Amino acid sequence: MTEKPKMTELSNGGMYYALTFPTFHVKVYIPKWDVPCDVINYGFMTPYLLVFEEEQETIEQNVSFAKESGLEKIAKRFGGSVLFVYPNSENGWEDASKDLFHDLIDQTRISEYYEPGLALMRNRFTGEWGEIFIRGALNRSYLYGFGKSADFIVKNCLQTIEGNGLYGPGDITPVACVLQNVSVIPEVKRDDIPIVSIGNTDAINEAFEKSTKHLLIKEAPDYVADFDGFVKRYRRMVGKLEQEPDFDALNMVVEPGVCNVKVSADNCGDDKELERHDIGYVAYYHRGIMDNQNVPLVLCFHGGGDSAMCMAALSEWHVVAAKNDFLLVCVDKHMRSTATEVMELLEHLKERYSIDEQRIYSTGFSMGGAKSWDLYEQYPTVFAGVAPMDATFEIGRDVFGNYSEKAINENTLVPVFYVGGEDSPLPELPFQEKKCLDRLAYVLKVNQAKTQCTISFDEQETWENKIMGIDGDDIVYDQDEKTGSVLTMHKFYSTDGNCYTVFASASKQSHEMRHLNAKNAWAFLRQFQRNTDGEIII
C-alpha cells in the first residue's frame, strides 16, 4: 500500500510533493491555478507535463525552471501540475530502466477526483488506499527532454508502449516529445509521435524529418509558444493520434464561467443540503459575434463520467458552433444540479451574453441526454428544440432517478432530435428496453405526430423495424466517412404538416459521442424558434 505523500506549501502559493518508485523519482509541482477547478473539470484538457531532468535538481530549481520556461503558466491555465522525473539508478540516465516511462504512467495514472494535484483511490477489491493519481490527462502526455534525458527518450520512448492506460491495459505511447540537445541519431519506430526538435544538429533533424509526420524544428526554445502553436494540438485516444481544432485560427473564444444558484427543493445530489451552490460552464463562440446582434444558444450537458470540455471535444459541438455562429455553453458537473437550477443559470447567461431568447436549445450525451429530457418535461416553453442523445429515463424520472413532483409536459410541442447507438451496451433505442419505446410514444403524442407508436415491447418479433419499432414518415441517411457509421433518421410529421420529431439510430456506434450526430442535430434544431406567444415557428 502506498503511503500518502506529504504535501509541502511553497511561498508562491503553490505546493509540491516527492515520491520514489523502483525505477524513478518524481517531484510534483502544483502552482496556484488561474482557473476555477473546483467547479469546472479541466481534466480532459489538462496537459500531462513530464520534465525528464538531465541532472537531478532541487525543488527550488525545478520551480525556477517551471517559471522561467513558462511550463508553470501552462499548468496554471489548465489546472495542472509539472512533474520532474529522474531515474532511480546509480548512473542516472546512463543505466535508467528502459521501462521508466511505462512505470511512470502505471504509477501516476489520472483521475478527475483529486486533492490539489493528487488523489489516492481506494482499491475496490481490497478496500485499501493504494493508487496515486496526478492532475494531467494521460491522453495528453507531453515529454520534455534535455541532453542525456532527451537521448533516453529517443532510445526508449519514440515507439509503441503498452501499459495501464486511461481505459485499462493498452497503448500508452507518449503524445508528443520536446527534445533539446539530442546527441544520438534517432531511430523513430512510430511516425505519429509529434516532435519539437530544439537546438539539434542537421543530421538529427534529417533523421526526424524522415521518421515522423509531425515535426517542429527550433533553434531555441519558446515553450509557451511551442505548446500553443504545436504541442497542445495533439491528443492520443486509445492509441490513435488526434488533432484539436485551432481555436485561434477559427477566431473562437473559449471562456469559462461560474454561476451561483439557489439549491432547489428537488436537488438530491451532493449539494442538496446547501442553500446555494456554484454551476460551472465553458462557453464557445466566435469573437465579436455578439457585438451587434443576439445569437442562438445551445446548452450542452456532458455524460455521467465526462466533463464539459470532454463533451465539446469528443462530440465536436464546438466545431459545429464555429461553423454556424451560435453560442455553445457546456455545463459542467450538471448532475449536481436540477432543471430548475438550470433555469437560473439560463438567466445568468442572458445577462452575460447577447442571446436570442426565441432560439434557445438543449442537447446532451448519456446523463446529459437525460438532463435534456428533464428540460423537455419540466420547462418546455423555454426551449425552441432539444437534442437528447444516447440515453433516456422512464418518463417523469429526472437525472437523480426520482419521479419529478412537477407536472410533466403533456401538450407543449418541443422539436426533438434524438440519437441512440445501435451497438450500445446501454438502453438507448426502442429495441433495447421498454422505456426507450415508451419515450418514443410519449414524444410522438406530445408533438402531435400523425404516426403514433402503438406497438408492444413484448412483441418485438412482429416489428417491421427491428431497431426503432416503427418507421418514420420519411427516412434520411447520413454516413460518417471516418467510421462508416450510418445515421438513420426517422422523421415524424405532425398534424400541421411539419416535422418536429426525429428519432435516429447510429450503426457501428456504442455508447459514445460523435460529430455526425451533433452536425445533424443542429441542422434540425436551427429551423425552429419559439415566439413570444410560446408557439414554435419555422
NORPE-V281068 format. One record per residue. SS is DSSP state (H for helix, E for strand, L for the rest). PHI is phi as a letter, one per 40 degrees, with the letter a starting at -180 (* if undefined). OMEGA is omega in degrees with one decimal (NA if undefined). Layout:
ss: [SS SS]
phi: [PHI PHI]
omega: [OMEGA OMEGA]
//
This chain:
ss: [L L L L L L L E E L L L L L E E E E E E L L L E E E E E E E L L L L L L L L L L L L L L L L L E E E E E L L L L L L H H H H H H H H H H H L H H H H H H H H L L L E E E E E E L L L L H H H H L L L L H H H H H H H H L L L L L L L E L L E E E E E L L L L L L E E E E E E L L L H H H E E E E E E L H H H H H H H H H L L L L L E E E E L L E E E E L L L L E E E E E L L L L L L L L L L L L L E E E E E L L L H H H H H H H H H H L L L E E E E L L L L H H H H H H H L H H H E E E E L L E E E E L L L L L L L L E E E E E E E E E E E L L L L L L L L L L L L L E E E E E E E E E E E L L L L L L L L E E E E E E E L L L L L L H H H H H H H H L H H H H H H H H L L E E E E E L L H H H L L H H H H H H H H H H H H H H L L E E E E E E E E E E E L H H H H H H H H H H H H L H H H L L E E E E E L L L L L L L E L L L L L E L L L L L L L L L L L L E E E E E E L L L L L L L L L L L L H H H H H H H H H H H H H L L E L L L L L L L H H H H H H L L E L L L E L L L L E E E E E E L L L L L L E E E E E E E E E L L L L E E E E E E E E L L L L L L L L H H H H H H H H H H H L L L E E L L L L L E E L]
phi: [* c c c c c c b c b c c g c a a a b b b b d b a b a b b b b c c c c b c c c b b c c d c b c c c c b c c c c b c b c c c c c c c c d c c c g c c d c c c c b g b b b b b b a c c a c b g c c b c c c c d c d c c c c c b c b a c c a c d g a a b b c c c c b g c c a b b b b c h c c c b c b c b b a f c c c c c c d c b b c a c b b a c b c b h d i c b d d c a b b b b f c b b c c b c c a c b b c b b b b g b c d c c c c c c c c b b c b b b b b c b c a d c c c c c c a c c c b b b b f g c c b b c c c c c c c f b c b b c a b b c b c c c c c c b c c b c c c c a a c b c a b b b a c c g c b c b a c b c b b c b b c c c b b a d c c d c c c c g d c c c c c c b f b c b b c c c f c c c b b d c c c c c d c c c c c c c b c b c c c b b b b a a b f c c c c c c c d c c c c b c c c b c i b b c b g a a c d d g c c c c g b c c c c c c d b a c c b d b b b b b c c b c c b c b b d c c a d c c c c c d c c c c c c c f c c c b c b c b c c b d c c c c b c b c g b c c c a b b b a b c c c b g c b c b b c c b c c c c g b c b b b b b b b c f b c c a c a c d c c d c c c d c c c c b b b c c c g c c b b]
omega: [-177.9 176.5 176.3 -176.8 179.2 178.2 -179.2 178.6 177.8 -176.3 -178.9 -179.8 177.8 179.7 173.6 170.4 -177.8 179.9 176.3 178.5 -176.1 -174.7 -177.7 167.8 175.9 172.4 -176.0 179.0 -179.5 178.7 174.7 -169.9 177.3 -170.2 -176.4 -175.1 179.2 -179.5 176.6 -178.5 178.6 -170.5 -177.6 -176.4 -173.4 179.2 177.8 -171.3 -175.3 -179.5 175.3 -176.8 175.5 173.4 -177.9 -176.2 178.0 178.1 177.3 177.2 177.8 -179.0 178.4 178.3 -180.0 179.2 -175.3 -178.3 -176.2 177.9 175.6 179.5 179.2 -179.7 -179.0 -177.4 -175.8 -179.8 -175.4 -179.0 174.7 -178.9 177.7 -169.0 177.1 -177.0 171.6 -176.4 -173.9 -174.5 175.3 -175.9 -177.3 178.8 177.8 178.8 176.9 -179.1 -174.3 -178.8 176.8 -177.9 179.4 179.0 -178.5 -176.2 -175.3 178.2 -164.8 173.8 176.2 -179.0 -171.1 157.3 -179.9 177.2 -170.8 167.3 172.5 -175.6 -179.2 175.6 -173.6 -178.8 -177.5 -177.0 -178.0 172.5 -174.2 -173.9 -178.1 -179.4 -176.5 -179.2 -176.7 -173.6 -178.9 178.0 176.3 179.4 -177.1 -177.6 176.1 -178.5 -175.1 177.0 -176.7 -179.5 174.8 177.0 178.6 179.7 179.7 -176.3 -167.3 -172.0 -178.8 -176.6 176.8 178.6 178.8 179.1 178.4 -174.4 -176.0 -178.1 -179.1 -178.3 -179.9 -175.7 177.5 179.7 178.0 -179.9 -179.6 -179.0 175.1 -168.5 -176.1 176.3 175.7 -178.4 180.0 177.7 -174.6 169.5 -175.3 -176.8 179.6 -171.2 -178.8 173.4 178.9 -176.9 167.3 -177.8 -174.1 173.9 -178.7 -175.7 177.8 -178.3 179.4 179.3 176.7 177.8 176.7 -177.7 -178.9 -168.0 179.0 -179.0 -172.9 -173.6 172.3 -178.8 -178.2 173.5 -179.6 -176.9 165.8 -165.5 -178.9 179.7 179.5 177.3 -176.4 -174.8 -174.1 -168.5 -171.9 176.4 -167.8 169.5 179.2 -178.6 -178.6 176.0 -175.6 178.1 178.5 179.0 176.7 171.5 176.3 -174.3 176.3 178.8 178.9 -178.0 -177.8 173.3 172.1 -165.1 176.7 177.1 179.8 177.6 177.9 -174.9 174.5 178.2 -176.6 -174.3 -177.3 177.6 179.1 -178.2 -176.3 -175.8 -172.1 -178.8 -178.1 173.3 179.6 173.8 -177.4 169.8 177.9 178.4 175.7 -178.6 177.6 178.3 176.2 178.1 177.2 -174.3 -177.0 -178.5 -173.5 -177.7 169.9 -174.8 175.5 177.2 170.7 172.0 -173.4 -175.6 -174.3 176.6 -174.2 -179.9 -174.6 178.9 -179.6 -178.1 176.4 179.6 -178.7 -174.1 -174.7 177.6 -175.6 171.7 179.6 175.3 176.2 178.1 -179.7 -177.6 -170.7 171.5 168.8 178.1 176.1 176.6 178.8 -175.2 -176.5 176.8 -174.0 -179.3 171.5 -172.7 179.2 175.1 178.5 179.3 174.7 177.1 177.2 173.4 -179.2 177.6 176.0 -178.9 178.2 177.7 -175.7 -174.3 177.5 -172.8 172.3 -173.0 175.9 -177.0 176.8 -174.1 177.5 174.4 178.0 -179.8 175.3 177.9 173.7 172.7 176.9 177.6 177.2 174.6 175.5 -178.5 176.7 -175.6 -169.9 -177.0 -172.8 -175.7 -178.3 -167.2 175.6 177.8 177.3 178.8 174.9 -178.5 165.2 174.2 167.9 170.9 172.2 -178.1 179.8 177.0 178.2 -176.5 175.2 -179.8 -178.7 172.8 -176.7 175.3 177.5 174.0 -177.9 -177.3 178.1 -174.8 178.0 -177.8 174.5 177.2 -175.5 169.9 -177.2 177.4 172.3 179.6 -178.2 -178.7 -177.0 174.6 179.4 -179.6 -179.2 -173.7 -174.7 -177.8 -174.5 179.9 -175.1 -177.1 178.5 175.6 177.9 179.4 177.7 -179.2 -179.7 -178.2 179.4 178.7 -178.8 -177.3 172.7 179.0 177.0 176.8 178.4 -179.0 -177.3 -177.4 -179.2 177.3 -177.2 -178.1 -176.8 -178.7 179.7 -177.4 173.1 175.2 -171.3 -179.0 -175.4 -177.4 176.0 175.5 171.1 176.8 176.7 179.9 -178.8 -177.0 171.9 -175.9 175.9 -177.5 -177.1 -172.5 -174.7 178.9 177.2 176.0 -179.8 -173.2 177.4 -178.5 179.5 -178.7 179.9 -174.2 177.2 176.6 -180.0 177.5 177.1 -172.1 174.3 170.9 -172.8 173.0 -178.9 177.0 179.8 178.9 173.6 178.9 -172.3 178.7 179.7 -178.9 -178.1 -179.5 179.4 -179.8 -179.0 177.0 179.8 178.4 177.2 -174.7 -173.0 179.8 -164.1 170.7 171.9 -173.2 -174.4 176.7 178.9 -178.8 174.8 175.7 -179.8 NA]
//
